[in-house]
């Protein structure tokens, strides 16, 4: 059982952590972030040519060699890919919050994906899950660095170091 579920997201991946108490607080530092899962955004692995038949957007050559501009709705498709990724993240948040009996969700994400996650999470959130947000990309941080950063923002309890 963990009171906190911490989810850190950017456009390429989502990392899921729980905050675990030290088993023997007199001898071990804690609490500690423990990474439970990582999801990768499948569309971020593809190069432009793998997603689109024409790498350049908005140009087509007509007869006579003249180029004609058009909107191929590429931006709409990219937003839809991000929306699907946000839905996969939301599903995993619901699953892990139930599995670990989390009562608090700390959601750290880039601003655009955070907005998509808000939309996706709203209907799925458990009534007793308190959500705290931070609009920032911290996916690159190691668990200890992440914990220190979130504790400084008062989103997580500070880690107690045992000296000895």
N, C-alpha and C positions, 0 to 999 in steps of 0.2 A: 504494500500500500504506500502510495506517495501522494502528498498533498498537492504538489506542483507538477504540471506538465508544461514543458518549455518547447516551443516550436519556432525554429529559426529558418526563414525562407528567403531565397532569391529566385531569379528567373530560371535557374538551372537545377536547383535542388532544394529539398526540404529535409531538415534534420529534427528528430524528435528525441527529447530528453525527459527524464524524470529526476527529481531531486530526492536523493536517498540520504537518510540519516546515517551517521557513523554507527557501526554495530557496537563498538566499545568506545563511547565518547571520551573516556578518560585517557585512552591511548591512541585514538585515531582522530585525524582532522576531519571536519565535516560541517554541514552536509555537502554531498558531492553530486554533481550532475553526471548522470549515467546515460549514454546515448543508447536509445532503444531501436531506432530505425532510421533509414535514410531513403527518401524517394527522389528519383531523378526525373526531370522533365524530358520525356522522350523526344519532343520536337527540337530540343536544343542540341541533340546529337547530330542532326541532319544538316548538311550544307545546303545552301540556297537551291542548288540544282536538284537535290533530292526532294525538296518540298514543292518546288515550282518547275513547270516545264520550261519556262523562260526565266532566266536569272534576273534580267532587267525588267523593271516594272514600267508600265504605262507607255510603251512604244510599240508600234507595229508599222511595218513598211507596206505601203500600198503600191498599186501599179504606178509606174512613172517615177519610182524612187522616192516619193514624198513620205515622210514619217507622219503618222497620226497618233496623237496622244489619246489615251483612254484610262479609265480607272478599272484595274483588275480586282479591286476589293481585297488586296493582299493584307492590308492592315486589319480588316474585319476578321480574316482567317487567323491572323496571329493572335488577336484578342480571344478568339474562340479556343485556340490551343491553350492559352494561359488560363482561360476559364475552366477547361477540362482538368488542367493540372491543379488548379485551386480546389476543384471538386474532389479529386483524389486525396489532397491534403486534408480537406474537411472530413472525409470519410475516415481517414486514419486518426484524426484527432478524436472523433467520436469513439472509435474502437479502443484507442489507448486510454482515453479518460475513463472508460468503463472498466478496462482491464486492470488499471492501476488505482482505481477509485479516486481519481484526481478531483480536487475541489476548486483548483485555480489553474487557469490557463494563461501563460505568458506567451504572447504571440509577437514575434519580432520578424518584420518583413520589409522589403522594399515598398515604398509608398503605393505603387500601382498594384502590386500583387496583394498588398494588405487590403486595398479597397475591394478587390475581387473576393478575397477570403471573408471579409465582413458579409458580403452578399450571400456567399455560399454557406457560411456557418450559421447565420441567423436562424433558419428553420430547424437546424439540427442540434443546436446547443442544448445541453441539459439545463434544467431550471436551476440546479444548485452549483453550476460551474461559473465562477467569477472570472471574467476575462480582463486582462491588462495588456495593452498594446504598446509597441515601440516601432516607429517607422524608420527602420535603418537596416542595412545589410550587414549582418554579423556572421554569416555562414562560414567565413574563413577562419573564425576564432576556434581555438582548442577549448575543450570543456572548462578548464580552470580559468582561462582568460574570459570566456563568456560569462561564467558565474561571477567573477570579479566585476565585470562591466554591469551586469544586471543588478548586482547587489548595490553598486554605487548609485544606480538609478532608483533604488529602493523597490525593485520589482521582485527580488528574491532575498531571503534572509542571508546575512553575511556568513561567510565560511569561518569557522573557529579553528585556528591552527593549534595543535598540541605541540608544545616545545618539550624537548626532552632529549 
